[in-house]
């Protein structure tokens, strides 16, 4: 759902982040997340450390996004904090690694 100005509405459940996030799991697998829905799946099914404060907050933010109460980019920031809390290696640049260093 987009507004007249072209901005994505908060309740758009197909919203993708402007930049994906990739995380390296303990299994050696790299997971690329492109949306709050991807983040929620990772947080509840593939997360290496359960019970973290930032993990729970990110889950809550993902659910708030699903209910139309949280912008996707806010969820993205909460997910990054949860990944750092879990000690995961993260890359929030473009998929091809050619993203800006700033």
KALINSUL-V342218 format. One line per field, one symbol per residue. ss: DSSP state (H for helix, E for strand, - for the rest). psi: psi as a letter, one per 20 degrees, with the letter a starting at -180 (. if undefined). burial: + if it has 24 or more other ideal C-beta (glycine too) atoms within 12 Angstrom, else -. A space follows every 10 residues. Layout:
ss = ???
psi = ???
burial = ???
This chain:
ss = -E-----E-- ---------- EEEE-----E EEE--HHHHH HHHHHH---- --HHHHHHHH HHHHHH---- -HHHHHHHHH HHHHH---EE E--------- --
psi = pqrhiiqpqh joijpqqhpr pqqorhiiqp pppirhgggg gghihjphoq jqghggghgg hghhghikjp qhhhgghhgg hhgghikqpq okaqhijjrq i.
burial = ---------+ ----+-+-++ +++------- ++++++++++ -++--+++-- ---++-++++ ++--++---+ ++++++++++ +++-++-+-+ ++-------- --
